[in-house]
Amino acid sequence: MKNNNRLNWALATTAMALSSPSWSASGELLGVDYSLSGLIRVELAAKTVSDENPYNQRGNLFNGKEVERNGGLNVGTLLGLNLPIPISAPISDTATRNGVPADNDFNHSQVRLESTLQLKFSDNWSATAKLRGIFDAAEYDEFDPDSVNSNAAGYLYGEPNYFEYDDFENGGEQNPLEIAGDNYMVDFPSLYLDYQNGPLLVRAGNQQIAWGQALFFRVFDVANGLDLRRHSIFDFASEEYADERIASPAIRVSYQLNSNWELDMFAQSFQPTIYGNPNTPYNVIPSQFTVHDRYSSVDEEVNSGFRLKGFIGDFGLQFMYTNRYNPDGVVRWTKSGVNRDAPGIPLSGAILAETPLEIDPTGVWSAEEWFTYAGMARLDGTEGLNKIVTDFPASQLLLARPVQGIDAAKEELDLFFILTGGFLNNPLSGQGGGGLRGHIERTYHREDVFGTGVSYVFSGEPGSWTDQLILNFEVSFTPDKTFTPIDLGQEYIVEDEYVTALVLEKYQRFSRSFPATYMVFQWMHRSESDLFGRHLSGMGGTVNNTPKGVDGGWNGLVLALQQPFPGLVWRADLSVLYDTRGGLFVQPALKWKPSGNWNIEMFYNHMDGYVDGANENENIMQTVDWADEFGLRVAYQF
């Protein structure tokens, strides 16, 4: 656990200062109306299962597990001979990955400070500044690279860093309005100036742009990426990414054309999605990978778009167009640039530097581990190996050759792991070491997103299920969208994608003693990728099978309920997301507001990736079904 007494003291002092009544104020100063408010909130998520995050070093499924490695050198392929019968020279050993398994009590332990200042200069001019500070107490079993003799390249691949993420060598942050360190961040989610004159509103500065009507799902909501460093996607579902959506500098212009139609336009600095860092609680990128983020090549690019929204009779209509760099990015193999010899193989480091591979014990140790994690990442382990060989010719100096089929791939992979694990230093021991990290680069690609939507409010008998039932339907189309290749080769997958969402929402009163219940039902369909943006052709891979992909697109269903109690002191929530290939997320929640300043929220996140005998690695919940937790947020508002 990190120990930063100065930072703890600073945060405590700031919290006391901001909690003072003098900081919660409104009034007028020098002719400017002002309002200052904020909150301090403690956020905890306690684990309710023994499973650890398998994408982190200390949660790796192979830690402490003895694995038999059966390598083979295909003599015919090596000599360039097309022999009718494969002839191989077998080399075998056993290896036990040296990672120390974690035993965490918490997934999440953070303190949040927020302060919002609103200024009104005149009837036309106003400004908003929101300051946010986050401190992670790091109450986790953290990865210690010294415990496994790791010297992995890259700033983020030593001890965990919870917030810095920008530069491969030095860390830092990409957002110009953010300061971050190992376990803290301070930023301005809002810092903008408004000018309003009749039907015209111009907003300039750091801001979010949130379009669309869907819960969990994002169809029109394409302007901003997500910041997943804090509680990932596991906060209150009803907050609809309000804390995760990344703000960036923009100019936004809204104009009320007439009583029925409004035009909303923006131009905004591009900011990519921020994923959880390696070996942090909600990391979902296997930590055997080293990611080179190429954001610096597009850090001066601008996204832009418009939305036209209005009514024709009883129907609401909206039309959207956005030209953007996809904030999620895509990845592929890249040269490691790490010159480190394999044990017993002099000069091999110079060769490995020209391939995506790096010698380090935090990498993959066996073909079994390789194919297990390829399936979990929705990648093709066999073709991923072949692309290392064909896209990086230097790998052939290490006896690598393209293979046919998973069995041949396992044999060649185990040969690599045996030889690079020190076999030549002690060929008779039967026990090997290991570790080959894979280097990938994250790149960003421009795309056009077209969208349209329709809404309708039904009028039924008062109190009936159809009375004031709201229907929203949204569809977006992205031609020539770029996806990560499932073999991580240099050629990306480029295909058209359709995304649709049907939303039904309604307030229904079941008792005169209770306020009305808010209910939402949703259905989303994606033609080419799952909810996390992974191409469907990579679905279904396992330790013994390459992925066959799935047909019919991706489909998800959502049911959400909100029930306030009399007096509005309590509110019960329920949010359910179902992946129709057998994945389930359930979040029951309870909110309690004992006084005007205090707000206490309790929730339980349950994930199940194997509902009704679901196939392995075919639904989104199998990526996060280790993360069951009880969450608690205690906030003091001022």
C-alpha positions in Angstrom: 0.0 0.0 0.0 1.3 3.5 -0.9 1.9 5.8 2.0 1.8 9.5 1.2 1.4 11.4 4.5 1.8 14.8 2.9 -1.0 14.1 0.4 -3.2 12.7 3.1 -2.7 15.8 5.2 -3.3 18.1 2.3 -6.6 16.3 1.4 -7.8 16.4 5.0 -7.0 20.1 5.3 -8.8 20.8 2.0 -11.8 18.8 3.1 -12.1 20.7 6.4 -11.8 24.0 4.5 -14.4 23.1 1.9 -16.7 21.7 4.5 -16.8 25.0 6.3 -20.0 26.9 5.9 -18.0 29.9 4.6 -17.3 27.8 1.4 -21.0 27.1 0.8 -22.3 30.5 -0.1 -24.2 32.6 -2.6 -24.5 36.3 -3.0 -23.2 39.3 -4.9 -19.6 40.6 -5.1 -18.6 43.6 -7.2 -21.8 43.3 -9.2 -21.3 39.6 -9.9 -23.8 37.1 -8.6 -22.1 34.0 -7.4 -22.9 30.6 -6.0 -20.4 28.1 -4.4 -21.2 24.5 -3.5 -19.5 21.2 -3.3 -19.1 17.8 -1.6 -16.7 15.5 0.1 -17.4 11.8 -0.5 -15.9 8.6 0.7 -16.3 5.7 -1.8 -15.7 2.1 -1.0 -16.4 -1.2 -2.8 -15.8 -4.4 -0.8 -15.2 -7.7 -2.6 -17.9 -10.3 -2.0 -16.2 -13.1 -3.9 -12.7 -14.6 -3.6 -11.9 -14.1 -7.3 -9.2 -11.7 -8.2 -8.9 -9.6 -11.4 -7.3 -12.1 -13.8 -5.9 -9.3 -16.1 -3.6 -8.2 -13.3 -0.3 -9.8 -12.4 -1.4 -10.9 -8.9 -4.7 -12.2 -10.3 -3.2 -14.2 -13.2 -4.9 -17.5 -13.5 -1.5 -19.3 -13.8 0.2 -17.9 -10.7 1.7 -20.9 -8.8 0.3 -23.4 -11.3 2.7 -26.0 -12.7 2.3 -26.2 -16.5 3.8 -28.8 -18.8 5.4 -27.1 -21.9 5.8 -29.3 -25.0 7.8 -27.5 -27.6 8.8 -28.8 -31.0 11.1 -27.6 -33.7 9.6 -28.4 -37.1 12.6 -29.5 -39.1 10.9 -29.4 -42.5 9.6 -25.9 -42.0 12.9 -24.7 -40.7 14.8 -26.0 -43.7 12.1 -24.7 -46.1 11.1 -28.3 -47.1 7.6 -29.2 -47.9 7.6 -32.6 -46.3 4.5 -34.8 -46.5 4.9 -35.7 -42.8 5.7 -33.1 -40.1 9.0 -34.0 -38.5 9.8 -32.2 -35.2 12.4 -32.3 -32.6 10.6 -32.4 -29.2 11.8 -30.3 -26.3 9.7 -30.4 -23.0 9.8 -29.0 -19.5 7.6 -27.8 -16.7 7.2 -24.2 -15.6 5.5 -22.5 -12.6 4.6 -18.9 -13.0 6.2 -17.0 -10.2 3.4 -14.4 -9.5 2.2 -14.1 -5.9 -1.6 -14.4 -5.8 -3.5 -11.4 -4.2 -6.2 -11.6 -1.5 -7.9 -8.3 -1.7 -10.7 -7.1 0.6 -11.6 -4.0 -1.5 -11.9 -3.2 -5.2 -12.3 0.5 -4.7 -11.2 2.9 -1.9 -11.3 6.6 -2.8 -12.0 10.0 -1.4 -13.6 12.7 -3.6 -13.7 16.4 -3.2 -15.7 18.6 -5.5 -16.4 22.3 -5.5 -18.5 24.2 -8.1 -18.5 28.0 -8.6 -21.2 29.6 -10.7 -20.9 33.2 -11.7 -23.5 35.5 -13.4 -22.0 38.7 -14.8 -25.2 39.9 -16.6 -28.3 38.7 -18.2 -26.2 37.4 -21.1 -22.9 36.3 -19.6 -22.2 33.6 -17.0 -19.5 31.1 -16.1 -19.1 27.7 -14.4 -16.0 26.2 -12.8 -16.1 22.7 -11.2 -12.9 21.5 -9.4 -12.6 17.8 -8.7 -10.0 16.0 -6.6 -9.6 12.3 -6.2 -7.4 10.4 -3.8 -7.0 6.6 -3.9 -6.1 5.1 -0.5 -4.7 2.0 -2.4 -6.0 -0.5 0.2 -5.1 -3.3 -2.1 -2.6 -6.2 -2.4 -0.5 -4.3 -4.9 1.9 -5.8 -7.4 5.6 -5.5 -6.5 7.9 -6.0 -9.5 10.8 -6.8 -7.3 9.0 -9.8 -5.9 9.2 -11.5 -9.3 12.5 -9.8 -10.5 10.6 -7.8 -13.1 12.3 -5.0 -15.1 9.5 -4.5 -17.7 9.9 -1.5 -19.9 7.4 1.4 -19.6 6.4 3.8 -16.9 3.2 1.9 -16.0 4.6 -1.6 -15.7 6.3 -1.4 -12.4 4.4 -0.6 -9.2 0.8 0.3 -9.8 0.0 3.9 -10.9 -3.7 4.7 -10.4 -4.0 7.9 -12.4 -1.0 8.9 -14.6 -1.3 7.4 -18.1 0.1 9.6 -20.9 3.8 9.1 -21.7 5.2 5.6 -22.1 8.5 6.6 -20.4 7.5 9.3 -17.9 3.7 9.0 -17.2 1.8 12.2 -16.9 -1.6 13.1 -18.2 -3.2 14.0 -21.6 -5.8 16.4 -20.4 -4.3 20.0 -20.1 -6.6 20.7 -17.2 -5.6 17.8 -15.0 -2.7 17.2 -12.6 -2.2 13.5 -11.6 0.2 11.4 -9.5 0.4 7.8 -8.5 -2.7 7.9 -6.4 -4.3 11.3 -6.8 -5.8 13.5 -9.6 -7.1 17.0 -9.7 -9.0 18.4 -12.7 -11.7 20.7 -14.0 -14.6 18.6 -15.4 -16.3 21.9 -16.1 -14.6 25.3 -16.8 -16.6 27.3 -19.3 -18.1 30.6 -20.2 -21.7 31.0 -21.4 -23.2 33.7 -23.6 -27.0 33.6 -24.1 -29.1 36.0 -26.1 -32.6 35.0 -26.8 -32.6 31.7 -28.8 -28.8 31.6 -29.0 -26.5 29.9 -26.4 -22.7 29.8 -26.9 -20.6 27.8 -24.5 -16.8 28.0 -24.7 -14.4 26.1 -22.5 -13.9 22.7 -20.9 -17.2 20.8 -21.1 -19.0 17.5 -21.6 -21.3 17.0 -24.6 -24.0 14.4 -23.7 -26.5 13.4 -26.4 -28.9 10.5 -26.5 -31.5 8.8 -24.2 -30.1 5.3 -23.3 -29.0 3.9 -20.0 -25.8 1.8 -20.2 -25.9 2.2 -24.0 -24.4 4.9 -26.1 -25.9 5.5 -29.6 -26.0 9.3 -30.0 -23.6 9.8 -27.0 -20.5 9.7 -29.2 -18.8 13.1 -28.7 -16.8 12.2 -25.6 -14.7 9.2 -24.5 -14.9 7.7 -21.0 -12.5 8.0 -18.1 -12.5 4.5 -16.4 -9.7 5.1 -13.9 -12.0 5.6 -10.9 -14.8 3.1 -10.4 -14.8 2.0 -14.1 -18.4 1.4 -15.2 -19.6 0.2 -11.8 -21.0 3.4 -10.2 -24.7 4.0 -10.0 -26.1 2.9 -13.4 -28.7 5.7 -13.3 -25.9 8.3 -13.4 -25.4 7.5 -17.1 -21.7 8.0 -17.3 -21.9 11.5 -15.8 -18.7 11.1 -13.9 -16.9 9.0 -16.6 -17.6 11.1 -19.6 -14.4 13.0 -20.4 -14.7 16.8 -20.7 -12.4 18.7 -23.1 -12.1 22.2 -24.5 -14.9 23.0 -27.0 -17.1 25.6 -28.5 -20.7 24.6 -28.5 -23.5 26.6 -30.1 -27.2 26.0 -29.6 -29.9 27.9 -31.4 -33.7 27.6 -31.0 -34.9 27.9 -34.6 -38.5 28.1 -33.6 -40.9 26.8 -30.9 -40.4 23.2 -32.2 -36.8 22.9 -33.5 -33.3 23.4 -31.9 -29.9 23.1 -33.6 -26.9 22.1 -31.4 -23.4 22.2 -32.9 -19.9 21.7 -31.4 -16.2 21.7 -32.2 -14.1 20.0 -29.5 -10.5 19.0 -28.9 -10.1 15.2 -29.2 -9.5 13.3 -25.9 -9.3 9.5 -25.9 -10.9 7.1 -23.6 -8.8 6.4 -20.5 -8.7 2.7 -19.4 -7.7 1.5 -16.0 -3.9 1.2 -15.7 -2.1 -2.1 -15.4 -2.4 -3.8 -12.0 -5.1 -1.4 -10.8 -8.5 -2.9 -9.6 -10.6 -2.5 -12.7 -7.9 -3.0 -15.4 -9.3 -5.1 -18.3 -6.2 -5.2 -20.6 -4.1 -8.4 -19.8 -1.0 -7.1 -18.0 1.2 -9.3 -20.0 0.7 -6.7 -22.8 2.7 -3.4 -22.9 0.7 -0.6 -24.6 2.3 2.2 -26.5 -0.3 4.9 -26.8 0.1 7.0 -30.0 -2.1 9.8 -28.9 0.7 12.3 -29.5 0.1 11.9 -33.3 -3.5 13.2 -33.0 -3.3 15.4 -29.9 -4.1 18.5 -31.9 -7.1 17.1 -33.8 -10.7 18.4 -33.4 -14.0 16.5 -33.4 -17.1 18.2 -34.6 -20.8 17.6 -35.1 -24.4 18.7 -34.9 -27.8 17.5 -33.7 -31.1 18.8 -35.0 -34.0 18.1 -32.6 -37.6 18.9 -32.7 -41.2 17.9 -33.2 -43.6 17.1 -36.0 -47.0 16.7 -34.6 -46.9 14.3 -31.7 -43.5 12.8 -32.8 -40.2 13.9 -31.6 -37.4 13.7 -34.2 -33.6 14.1 -34.0 -30.8 13.9 -36.5 -27.2 13.7 -35.7 -23.8 13.8 -37.5 -20.4 13.6 -35.8 -17.0 13.6 -37.4 -14.6 12.3 -34.8 -11.6 10.3 -33.9 -13.0 7.2 -32.2 -11.8 7.7 -28.5 -11.5 4.0 -27.8 -8.7 3.5 -30.3 -7.6 0.2 -31.7 -4.5 -1.9 -31.1 -2.0 -4.0 -33.0 1.5 -5.5 -32.6 4.4 -3.1 -32.6 8.2 -3.4 -32.1 9.2 -3.6 -28.4 12.4 -1.7 -28.8 13.7 -3.6 -25.7 17.2 -5.1 -26.2 17.4 -7.7 -23.4 18.9 -11.1 -24.1 17.1 -14.3 -23.4 18.9 -16.4 -20.7 21.6 -18.4 -22.4 21.1 -16.9 -25.9 23.7 -14.1 -26.5 22.7 -11.3 -28.9 19.0 -12.4 -28.9 18.0 -9.1 -27.3 18.8 -7.1 -30.4 16.6 -9.5 -32.4 13.8 -9.3 -29.9 13.9 -5.5 -30.0 12.7 -5.7 -33.7 9.8 -7.9 -32.7 6.8 -7.2 -30.4 8.4 -9.4 -27.7 10.3 -8.5 -24.5 11.9 -10.9 -22.0 10.4 -10.4 -18.5 8.8 -12.7 -15.9 5.6 -10.6 -16.1 4.9 -11.9 -19.6 3.3 -15.1 -20.8 5.0 -18.4 -19.7 3.3 -21.1 -21.8 1.1 -21.9 -24.8 -1.7 -22.7 -22.3 -1.5 -19.2 -20.8 -1.2 -17.7 -24.3 -4.4 -19.2 -25.6 -6.3 -18.8 -22.4 -5.7 -15.1 -22.4 -6.2 -14.7 -26.2 -9.7 -16.1 -25.7 -10.4 -13.8 -22.8 -9.2 -10.8 -24.9 -11.3 -11.9 -27.9 -8.2 -12.5 -30.0 -7.0 -15.4 -32.3 -4.0 -16.9 -30.6 -2.8 -18.9 -33.7 -3.0 -16.0 -36.2 -1.6 -13.6 -33.6 1.5 -15.8 -33.5 1.6 -15.9 -37.3 1.4 -12.1 -37.5 4.5 -11.8 -35.2 6.3 -14.0 -37.7 5.1 -12.4 -41.0 4.8 -8.8 -40.0 8.2 -8.8 -38.1 10.7 -10.8 -40.1 13.4 -10.5 -37.4 11.4 -13.1 -35.4 12.4 -15.7 -38.0 16.0 -15.4 -36.8 14.7 -17.0 -33.6 13.4 -20.0 -35.6 9.9 -18.7 -35.7 7.8 -19.8 -38.7 4.1 -19.4 -39.7 2.0 -22.4 -38.5 -1.1 -24.1 -39.5 -3.6 -24.8 -36.7 -3.7 -24.5 -33.0 -1.7 -27.6 -32.2 1.3 -26.5 -34.3 1.0 -23.0 -32.7 1.1 -24.5 -29.2 4.2 -26.5 -30.1 6.0 -23.5 -31.5 5.0 -21.2 -28.7 6.1 -23.7 -26.0 9.4 -24.0 -27.8 9.9 -20.2 -27.6 8.9 -20.2 -23.9 11.3 -23.1 -23.1 14.3 -21.6 -25.0 13.8 -18.0 -23.6 13.1 -19.4 -20.1 16.8 -20.5 -19.6 16.7 -24.0 -21.1 20.1 -23.7 -22.7 21.7 -22.7 -19.3 20.5 -26.0 -17.7 19.0 -28.3 -20.3 18.7 -31.3 -18.0 16.8 -29.7 -15.1 13.3 -30.2 -16.5 12.2 -27.0 -14.7 12.1 -23.8 -16.7 11.5 -20.1 -16.2 9.8 -17.8 -18.6 8.1 -14.6 -19.5 7.5 -13.0 -22.9 5.7 -9.7 -22.9 3.8 -8.6 -26.0 4.0 -5.0 -27.1 1.0 -3.4 -28.8 0.3 0.1 -30.1 -2.9 2.0 -29.6 -3.8 4.2 -32.6 -6.8 6.4 -33.3 -8.9 6.7 -36.5 -11.3 9.3 -37.8 -14.8 8.2 -38.6 -18.2 9.7 -39.5 -21.2 8.8 -37.4 -24.7 9.4 -38.7 -27.8 9.1 -36.5 -31.5 9.6 -36.3 -34.1 9.1 -33.6 -37.8 9.2 -33.0 -39.8 9.6 -29.8 -43.5 9.4 -29.0 -45.6 9.9 -25.8 -48.6 7.6 -25.6 -51.9 8.8 -24.1 -53.9 6.1 -22.5 -56.5 5.8 -19.7 -55.2 7.7 -16.7 -53.3 5.4 -14.5 -53.0 2.7 -17.2 -49.7 1.2 -18.4 -49.9 3.2 -21.7 -50.7 6.6 -20.1 -47.7 8.8 -20.6 -45.5 5.9 -21.8 -42.5 7.4 -23.6 -40.9 5.6 -26.6 -37.5 6.5 -27.9 -35.8 4.8 -30.8 -32.2 5.7 -31.9 -30.1 4.4 -34.7 -26.5 5.3 -35.7 -24.5 4.3 -38.8 -20.7 4.4 -39.0 -19.3 3.6 -42.5 -15.8 2.1 -42.7 -15.4 1.9 -38.9 -11.9 0.7 -37.8 -11.7 -2.3 -35.3 -8.8 -4.0 -33.6 -7.7 -7.0 -35.8 -8.2 -10.2 -33.8 -4.7 -11.3 -34.9 -3.2 -8.0 -33.9 -1.8 -7.8 -37.4 -0.9 -4.5 -39.2 -4.1 -4.5 -41.2 -7.1 -3.4 -39.2 -10.7 -4.7 -39.6 -12.7 -2.0 -41.4 -16.5 -2.5 -41.7 -19.7 -0.6 -41.6 -21.6 -0.7 -38.3 -25.2 -0.1 -37.3 -26.2 0.5 -33.7 -29.8 0.7 -32.6 -31.5 1.3 -29.2 -35.2 1.0 -28.3 -36.1 2.8 -25.0 -39.4 2.6 -23.2 -39.8 4.7 -20.0 -42.7 5.6 -17.7 -43.7 6.7 -14.3 -46.3 4.4 -12.8 -48.0 4.8 -9.4 -48.9 1.5 -7.6 -49.9 3.0 -4.3 -51.3 6.3 -3.0 -48.9 6.0 -0.1 -45.8 6.0 -2.3 -44.6 8.3 -5.1 -44.7 7.0 -8.6 -42.2 4.3 -9.7 -39.9 5.2 -12.6 -39.4 2.3 -15.0 -37.1 1.9 -18.0 -36.8 -1.0 -20.6 -34.2 -0.9 -23.3 -32.9 -3.1 -26.1 -29.7 -2.5 -28.0 -28.4 -4.1 -31.2 -24.9 -3.7 -32.6 -24.1 -5.2 -35.9 -20.3 -5.8 -35.7 -19.1 -5.4 -32.1 -20.1 -6.0 -28.5 -20.8 -3.3 -26.0 -17.1 -2.9 -25.3 -16.3 -2.4 -29.0 -14.6 -5.7 -29.6 -15.2 -7.2 -33.0 -17.6 -10.2 -33.0 -15.2 -12.3 -35.1 -13.0 -12.7 -32.0 -15.7 -14.3 -29.9 -15.5 -17.9 -28.6 -11.8 -18.6 -28.4 -10.6 -21.0 -25.7 -7.4 -22.7 -24.6 -8.0 -25.4 -27.1 -9.9 -23.6 -29.9 -9.4 -20.5 -32.0 -12.4 -18.1 -32.1 -15.2 -18.9 -34.5 -17.0 -15.6 -34.0 -20.7 -15.2 -33.6 -23.5 -14.3 -36.0 -26.5 -12.0 -35.6 -24.7 -9.1 -34.0 -24.7 -8.2 -30.3 -27.9 -7.7 -28.3 -28.4 -6.4 -24.8 -31.5 -5.8 -22.7 -31.9 -3.4 -19.8 -34.5 -3.1 -17.0 -34.2 -0.2 -14.5 -36.5 0.8 -11.7 -36.5 3.7 -9.2 -38.9 3.8 -6.3 -38.8 6.9 -3.9 -40.3 6.3 -0.5 -42.7 8.7 1.3 -40.9 11.8 2.4 -38.2 11.2 -0.2 -35.6 10.3 2.5 -35.1 6.9 0.9 -35.0 5.6 -2.7 -34.6 2.1 -4.0 -33.1 1.4 -7.4 -32.7 -1.7 -9.5 -30.6 -1.8 -12.7 -30.3 -5.0 -14.8 -28.2 -5.5 -18.0 -28.6 -8.8 -19.8 -26.3 -9.9 -22.7 -28.4 -12.3 -24.7 -25.5 -14.7 -25.0 -25.7 -15.5 -21.3 -24.2 -12.5 -19.4 -26.0 -10.8 -16.5 -25.3 -7.6 -14.5 -27.6 -6.8 -11.6 -27.3 -3.7 -9.4 -29.8 -3.3 -6.5 -29.2 0.0 -4.7 -30.6 2.1 -1.8 -30.2 5.8 -1.3 -30.7 7.5 2.1 -30.7 11.2 2.7 -30.9 11.6 6.5 -30.5 15.4 6.3 -30.1 18.2 3.8 -26.3 17.8 3.8 -25.7 14.1 4.1 -26.3 11.5 1.3 -25.6 7.8 1.8 -25.7 5.3 -1.1 -25.4 1.5 -0.9 -25.4 -0.9 -3.8 -24.4 -4.4 -4.8 -22.9 -5.2 -8.2 -23.4 -8.8 -9.3 -21.9 -10.2 -12.5 -22.6 -13.6 -14.0 -21.0 -14.6 -17.3 -22.4 -18.1 -17.5 -26.2 -17.8 -17.4 -28.0 -20.7 -19.0 -24.8 -22.5 -20.0 -23.3 -19.6 -21.9 -20.4 -20.5 -24.2 -16.9 -19.4 -23.0 -15.7 -15.9 -24.1 -18.9 -15.0 -26.0 -20.5 -12.4 -23.7 -19.4 -9.1 -22.1 -19.9 -10.2 -18.5 -17.3 -12.9 -18.7 -14.8 -10.1 -18.9 -15.8 -8.6 -15.5 -17.5 -11.5 -13.6 -14.8 -11.5 -11.0 -15.8 -8.1 -9.7 -18.9 -8.8 -7.5 -18.8 -6.2 -4.8 -20.8 -4.2 -2.2 -20.5 -0.5 -2.7 -20.9 2.4 -0.2 -20.7 6.1 -0.9 -21.0 8.6 2.0 -21.2 12.2 0.9 -21.4 15.5 2.8 -22.7 18.3 0.5 -22.2 21.9 1.2 
